Amino acid sequence: MNENIDMTVQLGRLTLKNPVGVASGTFGYGEEYSALLDVDALGALYTKAVTPEVRAGNQSPRLADTPAGMLNSIGLANPGLDSFIQHKLPLLRQRKCAVMVNVAGCCPEDYIAVIERLEQEAGIAGYEINISCPNVKAGGMALGTDPAVVERLTRQLSDRTTAGGRPLVVKLSPNVTDICAIARAAEAGGAAALSCINTLVGMVIDVKQRRPVLAMGSGGLSGPAIRPVGVACVYKVSRAVSIPVIGLGGITNTDDALQYFLAGAAAIQVGTALFTRPETPLEILTGLRAFMADNAIAKISDLPGLLQS
Ligand SMILES: Cc1cc2nc3c(=O)[nH]c(=O)nc-3n(C[C@H](O)[C@H](O)[C@H](O)COP(=O)(O)O)c2cc1C
């Protein structure tokens, strides 16, 4: 029975062999983790953000501990597009899991530059678009907070990817008034799927020093603390659009992952949990198979329909 279970997930024209991925920014480009888990067994590897230019990221301290989570203000630290292609892509190309490149920038032109260049490179399964970045040319407001901007950007990018058939996954921020309006805008712009959610804005203050712990003041909260927010977002968003939703935020074990599937997710990603237990995603994969075998569920895509009202 276990062997006959269908774990595949369809994201546009891309078929993932299983629904478990690792989240952008928590897995680098896969190199460091190679000794800690079988990277090829994952359904998908979402890379750290890639921007046109090399970026050092934000000033330190850029990590802070929080109850049931962590706060980061890494920024978009990455080697830049040329170095990514030269030094990171060759190893990524050898992976047997789907390599999804997380794309970021300070303005729409940055995203376009990355996608246009990567479209010429082999070994990439698709793109995840991080729209939580501040749009420097538009006064610093996060790109992902305005439905019109999100629809336009998604269309500009999807127009440039359809030839290769690589799916565009738009990654939604929970730091908005109406996440469903943003989700619908991304779908209208041609997104093949959505990932849901990025980090929540948070702040930790050192009371002895009387100043924020992070040099940037605030940062992004991740880990189990945000899981109920992520599950609620996936529940709402998956009912607002007809494209697949990839759930993430605070997943640490199979039950956490099942919450996301029952809420409506087609696939999931594991992020912060990797820092303490790198084996988590593959344990979840085994756990999902066991749950499905025990409950006579033949396809992972059947799970979202099983939530009782
Ligand atoms: C240290 C760190 C760096 C991150 N960098 C990125 C990034 O470059 N691009 C992105 O889209 N998300 C980034 N994220 C967000 C994660 O991919 C994920 O959406 C978030 O952490 C929630 O999942 P989790 O609670 O399982 O970590 C980062 C998260 C952390 C903790």
PDBQT file of the ligand as one rigid body, heavy atoms in Angstrom, charges set to zero:
ROOT
HETATM    1  C1  LIG A 401      17.208  33.091   8.389  1.00  0.00    +0.000 C 
HETATM    2  C2  LIG A 401      16.061  33.173   7.418  1.00  0.00    +0.000 A 
HETATM    3  C3  LIG A 401      16.275  33.681   6.118  1.00  0.00    +0.000 A 
HETATM    4  C4  LIG A 401      15.238  33.763   5.211  1.00  0.00    +0.000 A 
HETATM    5  N1  LIG A 401      15.461  34.215   3.934  1.00  0.00    +0.000 NA
HETATM    6  C5  LIG A 401      14.456  34.226   3.012  1.00  0.00    +0.000 A 
HETATM    7  C6  LIG A 401      14.691  34.611   1.639  1.00  0.00    +0.000 A 
HETATM    8  O1  LIG A 401      15.827  34.929   1.237  1.00  0.00    +0.000 OA
HETATM    9  N2  LIG A 401      13.633  34.625   0.780  1.00  0.00    +0.000 N 
HETATM   10  C7  LIG A 401      12.362  34.250   1.180  1.00  0.00    +0.000 A 
HETATM   11  O2  LIG A 401      11.433  34.257   0.361  1.00  0.00    +0.000 OA
HETATM   12  N3  LIG A 401      12.117  33.860   2.459  1.00  0.00    +0.000 NA
HETATM   13  C8  LIG A 401      13.118  33.835   3.374  1.00  0.00    +0.000 A 
HETATM   14  N4  LIG A 401      12.869  33.422   4.669  1.00  0.00    +0.000 N 
HETATM   15  C9  LIG A 401      11.490  33.034   5.047  1.00  0.00    +0.000 C 
HETATM   16  C10 LIG A 401      11.295  31.511   5.041  1.00  0.00    +0.000 C 
HETATM   17  O3  LIG A 401      11.501  30.973   3.757  1.00  0.00    +0.000 OA
HETATM   18  C11 LIG A 401       9.878  31.138   5.546  1.00  0.00    +0.000 C 
HETATM   19  O4  LIG A 401       8.913  31.750   4.721  1.00  0.00    +0.000 OA
HETATM   20  C12 LIG A 401       9.624  31.555   6.990  1.00  0.00    +0.000 C 
HETATM   21  O5  LIG A 401      10.771  31.426   7.784  1.00  0.00    +0.000 OA
HETATM   22  C13 LIG A 401       8.477  30.764   7.626  1.00  0.00    +0.000 C 
HETATM   23  O6  LIG A 401       8.754  29.368   7.665  1.00  0.00    +0.000 OA
HETATM   24  P1  LIG A 401       9.412  28.634   8.972  1.00  0.00    +0.000 P 
HETATM   25  O7  LIG A 401       8.632  29.114  10.160  1.00  0.00    +0.000 OA
HETATM   26  O8  LIG A 401       9.287  27.174   8.696  1.00  0.00    +0.000 OA
HETATM   27  O9  LIG A 401      10.833  29.107   9.020  1.00  0.00    +0.000 OA
HETATM   28  C14 LIG A 401      13.919  33.349   5.596  1.00  0.00    +0.000 A 
HETATM   29  C15 LIG A 401      13.704  32.840   6.897  1.00  0.00    +0.000 A 
HETATM   30  C16 LIG A 401      14.763  32.742   7.805  1.00  0.00    +0.000 A 
HETATM   31  C17 LIG A 401      14.497  32.178   9.182  1.00  0.00    +0.000 C 
ENDROOT
TORSDOF 0
